[in-house]
């Protein structure tokens, strides 16, 4: 058995994992387009691509739990619901890239501050 085979959690729904992987591919497409438009510099697109690859690994290994966001649950008690800023989607898969939000998420995952 290879290392790749025993890393994967077979309790997760393969169709769900495939859908999440497709969402990540869409994120990469958006990042690459933003890069060629000059909206992101190379460091930003590199960091964001690495984040997406980490998410892909988490999905492939099944080490994730999907959580319902306030948008999905219908709880709209926030006063800034009309704000379409990059951080309004809680950083979930399929949302727009925000370097500050991504850095915050990486710090949370690593349980240590960024080394910038």
C-alpha positions in Angstrom: 0.0 0.0 0.0 1.5 3.4 -0.9 1.6 6.4 1.4 -1.0 8.1 -0.8 -3.5 5.3 -0.4 -3.6 5.1 3.4 -3.8 8.9 3.9 -7.3 9.1 2.5 -10.4 8.9 4.8 -12.8 6.6 3.1 -15.7 7.7 5.4 -16.1 11.0 3.4 -18.5 11.1 0.4 -16.3 10.9 -2.7 -18.8 13.0 -4.7 -18.6 15.7 -2.0 -14.8 15.6 -2.1 -14.9 15.9 -5.9 -17.2 18.8 -5.8 -14.9 20.6 -3.2 -11.9 19.8 -5.4 -13.7 21.4 -8.4 -14.5 24.5 -6.3 -10.8 24.7 -5.5 -9.9 24.5 -9.2 -12.3 27.4 -9.8 -10.5 29.4 -7.1 -7.1 28.7 -8.8 -8.6 29.9 -12.1 -9.8 33.1 -10.4 -6.4 33.6 -8.8 -4.5 33.1 -12.1 -6.8 35.5 -13.9 -6.3 38.1 -11.2 -2.5 37.7 -11.5 -2.5 38.2 -15.3 -4.7 41.2 -14.9 -2.2 42.7 -12.4 -4.7 42.6 -9.6 -2.4 40.3 -7.5 1.4 40.2 -7.4 3.4 37.0 -7.7 3.9 36.7 -4.0 0.1 37.0 -3.4 -0.8 34.4 -6.1 1.9 32.1 -4.8 0.7 32.3 -1.2 -2.9 31.8 -2.3 -2.1 28.9 -4.6 -0.3 27.2 -1.7 -3.4 27.8 0.5 -5.5 26.1 -2.2 -3.1 23.2 -2.4 -3.3 22.8 1.4 -7.1 22.8 1.2 -6.9 20.2 -1.5 -4.7 18.0 0.7 -7.2 18.4 3.6 -10.1 17.4 1.3 -8.3 14.4 -0.1 -7.4 13.1 3.3 -10.9 13.7 4.6 -9.6 15.8 7.5 -12.3 18.4 7.2 -15.8 19.1 8.5 -18.2 21.2 6.5 -19.9 23.8 8.7 -23.1 25.8 7.9 -22.4 29.5 7.5 -24.8 32.2 8.6 -25.7 32.7 4.9 -26.7 29.1 4.5 -28.6 28.9 7.8 -30.7 32.0 7.1 -29.3 33.8 10.2 -28.9 37.3 9.0 -28.6 39.3 12.1 -25.3 41.0 11.0 -25.7 44.6 10.2 -23.1 44.4 7.3 -25.0 41.8 5.2 -25.2 44.2 2.3 -21.4 44.5 2.3 -19.9 42.4 -0.6 -16.3 42.7 0.6 -13.9 39.9 0.3 -14.1 38.8 3.9 -17.9 38.5 4.0 -17.9 34.8 3.1 -15.9 33.7 6.2 -13.1 32.5 3.9 -14.9 29.4 2.8 -14.1 27.4 -0.3 -15.4 29.3 -3.4 -15.1 32.7 -1.8 -12.9 35.5 -3.1 -9.2 35.5 -2.0 -8.3 37.9 0.8 -4.6 37.9 1.7 -5.4 39.2 5.2 -8.1 36.5 5.7 -5.9 33.8 4.3 -3.0 34.9 6.6 -5.4 34.8 9.6 -6.6 31.3 8.6 -3.0 30.1 8.2 -2.1 31.4 11.6 -5.1 29.7 13.1 -4.2 26.4 11.4 -0.5 26.6 12.3 -1.3 27.9 15.8 1.5 30.5 15.4 1.7 34.0 14.0 2.8 34.6 10.4 6.5 35.3 9.8 6.1 38.4 7.7 
